[in-house]
Amino acid sequence: MQRRTDGWHLELVAFGAGRASADEHVAAVGSFKELRQIPLQGDGWTRRSFGLSLDSKGGHEQLPIHITVFAYGACERDDFVPDLTTADGVLVVESGDVVVDGRAVMNVDQALAKRLGNPPSIVERAIGAGAKDHLRDLVKRAVKSLKAGELQEFWKQTVSSANAANDAAVFGPLTKEKILAQPEGELVAFMLRLVRARGRRALVVGRVQTPEAFERCMSARWQRLLAVNALEMLIADAGVAALFGAPGGRAMEREEVTAALAGLKRIGAPKKAAIIERALVVAREARLWEGAADATATTVLEELSDRFYAVDDEPLRMRLEADVRQAPEDFTLGAYED
């Protein structure tokens, strides 16, 4: 449970004991809307997300209540129990095997008992089509518990623990081991989150005047990573032409574009690098850096934008991650101190 600016948020989990599935039962409840087009996948499991909102009249303290149900499909493991660390309630869809179902419920009870703040254990057990009614009962019980104040301490301690874990990850030392321990596909996002959080902290305490100034304090390898990411995001939002402009109105400075170009070459994206090099020639000849307007150059840059994203065999996030993993010692950082 969390309280945010848009209201209260409850988190419910539905899964099947043994190899039973829960997602189709949740999907059959008309009042719930699916939140993700593509189910999340993990180690032998898939998870769909469904949402239900109660307006302020049916909410709490004149705020709406938003309920999210994480519903799991059939799992490859008979003993699977999802992460219940932040769950406010659980629906267990039974398999019909007394031993398997009993073990699943026991594991759920043990997992819920480990939650911070000693919140109530809200669990519903269902078989087959009856799952819809039990899901409605689970929602009612969770909302009632929220309104009774029984989830307040759980919310406060969970948020505090999450903040402490985030601070340890972001502001503690970034070692080679920590870099290599990040899950596949998540390393670059983690590193960007880390450096941005450190930049914001440095700005707040007055160590630097701008976030850009903090980034310029980073090593050359870090600056290349940041430049390539910024270039990709800028082109995705506004096209290649957005890289060029008059002084004072540029989204990226010349040296940043140059650093990004060097980064593209280093991480093994020669096709995209060649497109940016061609764009630099066009910008220089048309004097776009000085703020000149040139319709022909604009047309050429639009074509280069299309060509940039037509290159589908150079995924930059994957190339950046591979580059970092090859030399993680070049990206290590000491513990951040104000």
C-alpha positions as CSV (number, residue, x, y, z in Angstrom):
1,M,0.0,0.0,0.0
2,Q,1.2,3.5,-0.8
3,R,-0.2,7.0,-0.6
4,R,0.7,9.1,-3.7
5,T,-0.5,12.4,-5.0
6,D,-3.2,10.8,-7.1
7,G,-4.6,8.7,-4.2
8,W,-4.1,5.5,-2.3
9,H,-2.6,2.5,-4.1
10,L,-3.2,-1.1,-3.1
11,E,-1.3,-4.1,-4.4
12,L,-2.9,-7.5,-4.7
13,V,-1.3,-10.7,-6.0
14,A,-3.1,-13.6,-7.6
15,F,-1.3,-16.9,-8.5
16,G,-2.1,-20.6,-8.9
17,A,-0.9,-23.3,-6.7
18,G,1.0,-26.1,-8.4
19,R,0.7,-25.4,-12.1
20,A,-2.7,-23.7,-11.9
21,S,-3.1,-20.2,-13.4
22,A,-4.7,-17.1,-12.0
23,D,-4.4,-14.5,-14.8
24,E,-7.4,-15.7,-16.9
25,H,-9.6,-15.7,-13.9
26,V,-8.7,-12.0,-13.1
27,A,-9.1,-11.1,-16.8
28,A,-12.7,-12.5,-16.6
29,V,-13.7,-9.9,-14.0
30,G,-15.1,-7.1,-16.2
31,S,-14.4,-4.2,-13.7
32,F,-10.6,-4.8,-14.0
33,K,-8.7,-3.3,-17.0
34,E,-5.4,-4.8,-18.2
35,L,-2.6,-2.3,-17.7
36,R,0.1,-3.9,-19.9
37,Q,-0.2,-5.1,-23.5
38,I,2.8,-7.5,-23.1
39,P,2.9,-9.7,-19.9
40,L,6.0,-9.5,-17.8
41,Q,8.2,-12.6,-17.9
42,G,10.6,-14.0,-15.3
43,D,12.2,-17.3,-14.4
44,G,9.6,-19.7,-15.6
45,W,6.6,-17.4,-14.9
46,T,4.5,-14.8,-16.7
47,R,2.6,-12.0,-15.0
48,R,-0.2,-9.7,-16.2
49,S,-1.2,-6.5,-14.5
50,F,-4.8,-5.4,-14.0
51,G,-6.2,-2.2,-12.5
52,L,-9.4,-1.0,-10.8
53,S,-10.0,2.5,-9.4
54,L,-12.5,3.6,-6.8
55,D,-13.4,7.3,-7.0
56,S,-13.1,9.6,-4.0
57,K,-16.6,8.8,-2.9
58,G,-15.7,5.1,-2.5
59,G,-12.1,5.9,-1.6
60,H,-10.4,6.9,1.6
61,E,-9.9,10.4,3.2
62,Q,-11.5,12.0,0.1
63,L,-8.9,10.4,-2.1
64,P,-9.5,7.6,-4.7
65,I,-8.2,4.1,-4.2
66,H,-6.3,2.5,-7.1
67,I,-6.0,-1.3,-7.0
68,T,-3.4,-3.2,-9.0
69,V,-3.6,-7.0,-9.3
70,F,-0.5,-8.8,-10.4
71,A,-1.9,-12.0,-11.8
72,Y,0.4,-14.9,-12.7
73,G,-0.1,-17.6,-15.4
74,A,0.7,-21.2,-14.9
75,C,4.3,-21.6,-13.7
76,E,6.8,-24.3,-14.6
77,R,7.5,-25.0,-10.9
78,D,5.0,-26.7,-8.6
79,D,6.4,-24.8,-5.5
80,F,6.3,-21.3,-7.1
81,V,5.3,-18.4,-4.8
82,P,5.7,-14.9,-6.2
83,D,7.4,-12.0,-4.3
84,L,4.9,-10.8,-1.6
85,T,7.1,-8.2,0.0
86,T,4.8,-5.4,-0.9
87,A,1.5,-7.3,-1.3
88,D,-1.6,-6.1,0.6
89,G,-3.5,-9.3,-0.2
90,V,-3.2,-12.6,-2.0
91,L,-5.5,-14.8,-4.0
92,V,-4.4,-18.4,-4.3
93,V,-6.1,-20.4,-7.1
94,E,-6.0,-24.0,-6.0
95,S,-5.0,-26.9,-8.2
96,G,-7.2,-29.5,-6.5
97,D,-4.2,-31.4,-5.1
98,V,-4.6,-31.1,-1.3
99,V,-0.8,-31.5,-0.6
100,V,0.2,-29.0,-3.3
101,D,-2.4,-26.5,-2.3
102,G,-1.6,-26.8,1.4
103,R,2.1,-26.2,0.8
104,A,1.3,-23.1,-1.3
105,V,-0.9,-21.6,1.3
106,M,1.7,-22.4,4.0
107,N,4.4,-20.7,1.9
108,V,2.2,-17.7,1.4
109,D,1.5,-17.3,5.2
110,Q,5.3,-17.5,5.8
111,A,6.0,-14.9,3.2
112,L,3.3,-12.5,4.5
113,A,4.5,-12.9,8.0
114,K,7.9,-11.5,7.0
115,R,6.4,-8.1,5.8
116,L,7.4,-5.0,7.7
117,G,5.0,-3.4,10.1
118,N,3.1,-6.5,10.9
119,P,0.1,-5.9,8.6
120,P,-2.9,-8.2,8.6
121,S,-2.7,-11.4,6.5
122,I,-5.4,-11.1,3.8
123,V,-5.6,-14.3,1.8
124,E,-8.4,-15.8,-0.3
125,R,-8.4,-19.4,-1.6
126,A,-10.4,-20.3,-4.7
127,I,-11.0,-23.1,-7.2
128,G,-11.8,-22.6,-10.8
129,A,-14.6,-20.2,-11.8
130,G,-15.2,-19.3,-8.1
131,A,-12.0,-17.2,-8.3
132,K,-13.9,-14.2,-9.5
133,D,-16.0,-14.0,-6.3
134,H,-13.0,-14.5,-4.1
135,L,-11.2,-11.8,-6.0
136,R,-14.0,-9.4,-5.2
137,D,-13.9,-10.5,-1.5
138,L,-10.1,-9.9,-1.5
139,V,-10.6,-6.3,-2.8
140,K,-13.3,-5.6,-0.2
141,R,-11.1,-6.9,2.6
142,A,-8.1,-5.0,1.5
143,V,-10.1,-1.7,1.2
144,K,-11.6,-2.3,4.6
145,S,-8.2,-2.8,6.1
146,L,-6.9,0.3,4.5
147,K,-9.8,2.4,5.8
148,A,-9.3,0.9,9.3
149,G,-5.7,2.1,9.3
150,E,-4.3,-1.4,9.5
151,L,-1.9,-0.9,6.6
152,Q,-0.4,2.4,7.6
153,E,2.7,1.0,9.4
154,F,3.3,-1.5,6.6
155,W,3.3,1.4,4.1
156,K,5.6,3.6,6.1
157,Q,8.2,0.9,6.9
158,T,8.1,-0.5,3.4
159,V,8.8,2.9,1.8
160,S,11.5,3.6,4.4
161,S,13.2,0.3,3.6
162,A,12.9,0.8,-0.1
163,N,14.4,4.3,0.2
164,A,17.3,2.9,2.3
165,A,18.0,0.2,-0.3
166,N,17.9,2.7,-3.1
167,D,20.3,5.0,-1.3
168,A,22.7,2.1,-0.7
169,A,22.6,1.2,-4.4
170,V,22.8,4.7,-5.7
171,F,25.0,6.5,-3.3
172,G,27.2,3.7,-2.1
173,P,30.3,2.7,-4.0
174,L,29.8,1.4,-7.5
175,T,32.1,-1.5,-7.7
176,K,33.0,-3.8,-10.6
177,E,31.1,-6.6,-8.7
178,K,28.0,-4.4,-8.4
179,I,28.1,-3.5,-12.1
180,L,28.4,-7.1,-13.2
181,A,25.7,-8.2,-10.8
182,Q,23.0,-6.2,-12.5
183,P,20.4,-8.3,-14.5
184,E,20.8,-8.6,-18.3
185,G,19.0,-5.8,-20.0
186,E,18.8,-3.6,-16.9
187,L,22.4,-2.4,-16.5
188,V,22.3,0.8,-18.5
189,A,19.0,1.9,-16.9
190,F,20.5,1.3,-13.5
191,M,23.7,3.3,-14.3
192,L,21.7,6.2,-15.7
193,R,19.5,6.3,-12.7
194,L,22.5,6.2,-10.4
195,V,24.4,9.1,-12.1
196,R,21.2,11.2,-12.4
197,A,20.4,10.7,-8.7
198,R,24.0,11.7,-7.7
199,G,23.8,14.7,-10.0
200,R,20.5,15.9,-8.4
201,R,22.1,15.4,-4.9
202,A,25.2,17.4,-6.0
203,L,23.0,20.2,-7.3
204,V,20.9,20.4,-4.1
205,V,23.9,20.6,-1.8
206,G,25.6,23.2,-4.1
207,R,28.5,21.2,-5.2
208,V,27.7,22.0,-8.9
209,Q,25.5,24.6,-10.5
210,T,23.8,22.4,-13.1
211,P,23.3,18.7,-13.8
212,E,25.4,19.1,-16.9
213,A,28.3,20.3,-14.8
214,F,28.1,17.2,-12.7
215,E,28.2,15.0,-15.8
216,R,31.3,16.8,-17.1
217,C,33.1,15.8,-13.9
218,M,32.7,12.1,-14.9
219,S,35.3,10.1,-16.7
220,A,35.5,10.0,-20.5
221,R,33.9,6.6,-20.6
222,W,30.9,7.8,-18.5
223,Q,30.6,10.9,-20.7
224,R,30.4,8.8,-23.8
225,L,27.7,6.6,-22.3
226,L,25.7,9.6,-21.3
227,A,26.2,11.2,-24.7
228,V,25.1,8.2,-26.7
229,N,22.0,7.8,-24.5
230,A,21.2,11.5,-24.9
231,L,21.7,11.4,-28.7
232,E,19.4,8.4,-29.1
233,M,16.6,9.9,-26.9
234,L,16.9,13.3,-28.7
235,I,16.6,11.7,-32.2
236,A,13.7,9.5,-31.1
237,D,11.9,12.6,-29.8
238,A,12.7,15.2,-32.5
239,G,14.8,13.7,-35.3
240,V,18.5,14.3,-36.3
241,A,17.8,18.0,-37.0
242,A,17.4,18.5,-33.2
243,L,21.2,17.9,-32.8
244,F,21.9,21.2,-34.6
245,G,21.0,24.8,-33.7
246,A,22.2,28.2,-33.0
247,P,24.3,28.9,-29.9
248,G,22.0,29.1,-26.8
249,G,19.3,27.0,-28.4
250,R,21.0,23.6,-28.9
251,A,19.7,20.5,-27.3
252,M,23.3,19.1,-27.5
253,E,26.5,21.0,-27.8
254,R,29.0,20.3,-30.5
255,E,31.4,18.5,-28.2
256,E,28.5,16.3,-26.9
257,V,27.6,15.3,-30.4
258,T,31.2,14.5,-31.1
259,A,31.4,12.4,-27.9
260,A,28.3,10.6,-28.9
261,L,29.7,9.9,-32.3
262,A,32.9,8.5,-30.8
263,G,30.7,6.4,-28.5
264,L,28.7,4.9,-31.4
265,K,32.0,3.8,-33.0
266,R,33.3,2.4,-29.8
267,I,30.3,0.3,-28.9
268,G,30.1,-1.2,-32.4
269,A,27.4,0.9,-34.2
270,P,29.2,1.9,-37.4
271,K,26.0,2.3,-39.5
272,K,24.4,4.8,-37.1
273,A,27.8,6.5,-36.6
274,A,28.0,7.0,-40.4
275,I,24.6,8.6,-40.5
276,I,25.5,11.1,-37.7
277,E,28.8,11.9,-39.6
278,R,26.8,12.6,-42.7
279,A,24.4,14.8,-40.7
280,L,27.4,16.7,-39.3
281,V,28.6,17.5,-42.9
282,V,25.1,18.7,-43.9
283,A,24.9,20.9,-40.8
284,R,28.3,22.4,-41.3
285,E,27.7,23.1,-45.0
286,A,24.3,24.6,-44.4
287,R,25.6,26.6,-41.4
288,L,23.0,25.2,-39.1
289,W,25.3,25.5,-36.1
290,E,25.1,29.3,-36.7
291,G,21.3,29.3,-36.8
292,A,20.9,29.5,-40.5
293,A,17.7,28.1,-42.1
294,D,18.0,25.7,-45.0
295,A,15.0,23.8,-46.4
296,T,17.2,21.4,-48.4
297,A,19.3,20.6,-45.4
298,T,16.1,20.1,-43.3
299,T,14.8,17.6,-45.8
300,V,18.1,15.7,-45.9
301,L,18.2,15.5,-42.1
302,E,14.6,14.1,-42.0
303,E,15.7,11.4,-44.4
304,L,18.7,10.7,-42.2
305,S,16.4,10.4,-39.2
306,D,14.4,7.7,-41.0
307,R,17.6,5.9,-41.9
308,F,18.9,6.1,-38.3
309,Y,16.0,4.1,-37.0
310,A,15.8,1.8,-39.9
311,V,19.1,0.3,-38.7
312,D,17.6,-2.5,-36.6
313,D,20.8,-4.5,-36.1
314,E,22.5,-2.0,-33.8
315,P,20.4,-1.8,-30.6
316,L,22.2,0.9,-28.7
317,R,21.1,0.0,-25.2
318,M,22.4,-3.6,-25.7
319,R,25.6,-2.3,-27.3
320,L,26.2,0.1,-24.4
321,E,25.6,-2.7,-21.9
322,A,28.0,-5.0,-23.6
323,D,30.6,-2.2,-23.7
324,V,30.2,-1.6,-19.9
325,R,30.4,-5.3,-19.1
326,Q,33.7,-5.7,-21.1
327,A,35.5,-3.1,-18.9
328,P,33.4,-2.5,-15.8
329,E,36.5,-1.1,-13.9
330,D,36.3,2.0,-16.1
331,F,32.9,2.8,-14.7
332,T,33.5,2.2,-11.0
333,L,32.7,5.1,-8.6
334,G,33.4,5.8,-4.9
335,A,30.7,6.3,-2.3
336,Y,28.9,9.6,-2.8
337,E,29.4,12.1,0.0
338,D,27.7,15.5,0.3
